[in-house]
């Protein structure tokens, strides 16, 4: 995962293999990039805190998948 700080009004977390994880109905992960990237965009710390548990789950799930193979 990397940060994309291109926009001044938001921080984007780039999940390089985001296609491998399911964000369920949250819709946090966006985009349909051919290389499997998915983006999570946040415009405030309040928004990050609101989605903290989901973000933690997604990062944990992605790390577990990447460790397997």
C-alpha positions as CSV (number, residue, x, y, z in Angstrom):
1,X,0.0,0.0,0.0
2,X,1.2,3.5,-0.8
3,X,0.0,7.0,-0.3
4,X,-1.0,9.2,-3.2
5,X,-0.8,12.9,-2.2
6,X,-1.4,14.3,-5.6
7,X,-4.7,16.0,-4.6
8,X,-4.6,18.8,-2.1
9,X,-8.1,18.1,-0.8
10,X,-7.6,14.4,0.0
11,X,-5.2,11.6,0.8
12,X,-5.5,8.4,-1.2
13,X,-4.3,5.1,0.0
14,X,-3.4,2.9,-3.0
15,X,-3.9,-0.8,-2.4
16,X,-1.6,-2.2,-5.1
17,X,-3.4,-5.6,-5.0
18,X,-6.7,-4.3,-3.8
19,X,-8.6,-6.5,-6.1
20,X,-7.7,-9.4,-3.9
21,X,-9.7,-8.1,-0.9
22,X,-13.4,-7.6,-0.5
23,X,-14.5,-4.3,1.1
24,X,-18.0,-5.6,1.2
25,X,-20.8,-3.0,1.1
26,X,-18.5,-0.2,2.4
27,X,-17.4,1.0,-1.0
28,X,-14.1,2.2,0.5
29,X,-12.0,0.7,-2.3
30,X,-12.7,2.3,-5.6
31,X,-11.4,1.9,-9.1
32,X,-11.2,-0.9,-11.6
33,X,-7.6,-0.7,-12.7
34,X,-6.3,-3.5,-14.9
35,X,-3.3,-4.1,-12.7
36,X,-5.5,-4.8,-9.6
37,X,-5.1,-1.4,-7.8
38,X,-7.9,0.0,-5.7
39,X,-8.0,3.4,-4.1
40,X,-9.3,4.6,-0.8
41,X,-9.8,8.4,-0.7
42,X,-10.2,10.5,2.5
43,X,-10.7,14.2,2.8
44,X,-10.6,14.5,6.6
45,X,-9.3,12.7,9.6
46,X,-12.9,12.3,10.7
47,X,-13.5,10.2,7.6
48,X,-10.5,8.1,8.3
49,X,-11.5,7.5,11.9
50,X,-15.1,6.6,10.8
51,X,-13.6,3.9,8.5
52,X,-10.8,2.8,10.8
53,X,-12.0,-0.7,11.5
54,X,-12.7,-1.5,7.9
55,X,-9.3,-0.1,6.9
56,X,-7.6,-2.2,9.5
57,X,-9.4,-5.3,8.3
58,X,-8.6,-4.7,4.7
59,X,-4.9,-4.1,5.4
60,X,-4.7,-7.2,7.6
61,X,-6.5,-9.3,5.0
62,X,-4.3,-8.1,2.2
63,X,-1.1,-8.7,4.1
64,X,-2.2,-12.3,4.9
65,X,-2.9,-12.9,1.2
66,X,0.4,-11.5,0.1
67,X,2.3,-13.6,2.7
68,X,0.7,-16.8,1.3
69,X,2.0,-16.3,-2.1
